Amino acid sequence: MKIAIQTWGSNGDIRPFIALADGLTNAGHQVTLVVSSIDNRSYQETCTDLGIAYQQIPAQIDFDMQDFAQRTFRMNTLQWLIALLEVSFFPYEAEIYQAAKQLAADNDLVIGHHFLYPLKLAAHKHNKPHISVTFCHAAIPTHTQPPFRFPNLGRTLNRWQWRLLDAAFDWVLKKRLGRLWLAEGMPPFKHVFDSLLSSDLLNLVAVDAFLCPVQNEWSAVNQLCGFLNLPDRAEQWQPSPALQTFLDAGEKPVYMTFGSIQQAVPEWSMELFINAARLANCRAIIQTSSNNYPADTQQDNVFFVGRHPHQPLFQHCAAVVHHGGAGTSHAATLSGCPSIVIPFMDEQLFWAVQLQRSRLAPAPLPAKSVTAKKLAARLEAVLYSEYAAEMEDFAHYAKQSISPTQGVLNAVALIEEFSKKYSLD
């Protein structure tokens, strides 16, 4: 089967699709992956090594991530999303749509990032089946639970709260996202989430079941597959000699990172991490975001690292301090590490709460109110308190319960079952 995959976004939006493309290739399918990378990072070498046909469209996105992060640091989630689209998606929408039309014309099936409505549109135009993939289940309605951050008012009123959430997103996004759809002569759609963005046929939810207890309450179109984890052979990484020496020199360190968000507040984040580690008297590895702390250097009990695959290093750590991104949350869990989450926006707070409910993290520390003293207290609780051993046991149990490869295998099985239903083989 000829399968096209298209995604847009940062590293966390691209790596899972490389993992899926690899799984489908290993299952004997011919796969083309088209990437729109907002940080202009190329994945050509990785895809070539894995035998995946790769295209980067557009070749260059004029987007200053650091400037954007600093300008939008204190925006709410919807304001942030609109600002991101205005500078990194809408100017390239026509080029992304042109690539999508070619993919739909040349392939039997198209699979896309849950936000890539141009691909869904192209699939409709060419009468090809379309599958979407989402990395967060916060916006998928359930029968009994309210939307995240809404009060639980019972089954009937919760249903109205889901409708209220749809109305809010429609009011903010429907006109902006619907321009291309309507310009191409498509009929008006009802809601942004379920009508424009998600597949009408199959939406793969790339979340591990351990962090998702509500999957049995979804409509049939939403199918949990598990986290799409990039295989070890895709990234050949080893600790540097200096880092290995640091790891061997004492107890397991705590790892600290805010991912790409760290670019919004590079000096503040480094000061927060360093001071918290010193107050908690713990060893730490900090992903550096400042020229004042060069990668592969050390200050006292703190070692600074540059960009690298997370899981190979997380496995040597006692806990992970992070912002609550879906990828980092899964990477910490797969590595058997408790988390301390400092969320900057609602989706990250959602993951912080899922980790807390799974007993893999203490209560989140919102970025707007976090201090080094508060973070140090969380570090002490996770590392040294009477609950530390219990949290470590839950983290170990989670690691044993999650297979790093099962998500991709499940996704491939669901796609192949889908293809038989539509006689695509």
Rosetta blueprint (number, residue, H / E / L):
1 M L
2 K E
3 I E
4 A E
5 I E
6 Q E
7 T E
8 W E
9 G E
10 S L
11 N H
12 G H
13 D H
14 I H
15 R H
16 P H
17 F H
18 I H
19 A H
20 L H
21 A H
22 D H
23 G H
24 L H
25 T H
26 N H
27 A L
28 G L
29 H L
30 Q E
31 V E
32 T E
33 L E
34 V E
35 V E
36 S E
37 S E
38 I L
39 D L
40 N L
41 R L
42 S L
43 Y L
44 Q H
45 E H
46 T H
47 C H
48 T H
49 D H
50 L H
51 G L
52 I L
53 A E
54 Y E
55 Q E
56 Q E
57 I L
58 P L
59 A L
60 Q L
61 I L
62 D L
63 F L
64 D L
65 M H
66 Q H
67 D H
68 F H
69 A H
70 Q H
71 R H
72 T H
73 F L
74 R L
75 M L
76 N L
77 T H
78 L H
79 Q H
80 W H
81 L H
82 I H
83 A H
84 L H
85 L H
86 E H
87 V H
88 S H
89 F L
90 F H
91 P H
92 Y H
93 E H
94 A H
95 E H
96 I H
97 Y H
98 Q H
99 A H
100 A H
101 K H
102 Q H
103 L H
104 A H
105 A H
106 D H
107 N L
108 D L
109 L E
110 V E
111 I E
112 G E
113 H E
114 H L
115 F L
116 L L
117 Y H
118 P H
119 L H
120 K H
121 L H
122 A H
123 A H
124 H H
125 K H
126 H L
127 N L
128 K L
129 P L
130 H E
131 I E
132 S E
133 V E
134 T E
135 F L
136 C L
137 H L
138 A L
139 A L
140 I L
141 P L
142 T L
143 H L
144 T L
145 Q L
146 P L
147 P L
148 F L
149 R L
150 F L
151 P L
152 N L
153 L L
154 G L
155 R H
156 T H
157 L H
158 N H
159 R H
160 W H
161 Q H
162 W H
163 R H
164 L H
165 L H
166 D H
167 A H
168 A H
169 F H
170 D H
171 W H
172 V H
173 L H
174 K H
175 K H
176 R H
177 L H
178 G H
179 R H
180 L H
181 W H
182 L H
183 A H
184 E L
185 G L
186 M L
187 P L
188 P L
189 F L
190 K L
191 H L
192 V H
193 F H
194 D H
195 S H
196 L H
197 L H
198 S L
199 S L
200 D L
201 L L
202 L E
203 N E
204 L E
205 V E
206 A L
207 V L
208 D L
209 A H
210 F H
211 L H
212 C L
213 P L
214 V L
215 Q H
216 N H
217 E H
218 W L
219 S L
220 A L
221 V L
222 N E
223 Q E
224 L E
225 C L
226 G L
227 F L
228 L L
229 N L
230 L L
231 P L
232 D H
233 R H
234 A H
235 E L
236 Q L
237 W L
238 Q L
239 P L
240 S L
241 P H
242 A H
243 L H
244 Q H
245 T H
246 F H
247 L H
248 D H
249 A L
250 G L
251 E L
252 K L
253 P L
254 V E
255 Y E
256 M E
257 T L
258 F L
259 G H
260 S H
261 I H
262 Q H
263 Q H
264 A H
265 V L
266 P H
267 E H
268 W H
269 S H
270 M H
271 E H
272 L H
273 F H
274 I H
275 N H
276 A H
277 A H
278 R H
279 L H
280 A H
281 N L
282 C L
283 R L
284 A E
285 I E
286 I E
287 Q E
288 T L
289 S L
290 S L
291 N L
292 N L
293 Y L
294 P L
295 A L
296 D L
297 T E
298 Q E
299 Q E
300 D L
301 N L
302 V E
303 F E
304 F E
305 V E
306 G L
307 R L
308 H L
309 P L
310 H H
311 Q H
312 P H
313 L H
314 F H
315 Q L
316 H L
317 C L
318 A L
319 A E
320 V E
321 V E
322 H E
323 H L
324 G L
325 G L
326 A H
327 G H
328 T H
329 S H
330 H H
331 A H
332 A H
333 T H
334 L H
335 S L
336 G L
337 C L
338 P L
339 S E
340 I E
341 V E
342 I L
343 P L
344 F L
345 M L
346 D H
347 E H
348 Q H
349 L H
350 F H
351 W H
352 A H
353 V H
354 Q H
355 L H
356 Q H
357 R H
358 S L
359 R L
360 L L
361 A L
362 P L
363 A L
364 P L
365 L L
366 P L
367 A L
368 K L
369 S L
370 V L
371 T L
372 A H
373 K H
374 K H
375 L H
376 A H
377 A H
378 R H
379 L H
380 E H
381 A H
382 V H
383 L H
384 Y H
385 S L
386 E L
387 Y L
388 A H
389 A H
390 E H
391 M H
392 E H
393 D H
394 F H
395 A H
396 H H
397 Y H
398 A H
399 K H
400 Q H
401 S H
402 I L
403 S L
404 P L
405 T L
406 Q H
407 G H
408 V H
409 L H
410 N H
411 A H
412 V H
413 A H
414 L H
415 I H
416 E H
417 E H
418 F H
419 S H
420 K H
421 K H
422 Y L
423 S L
424 L L
425 D L
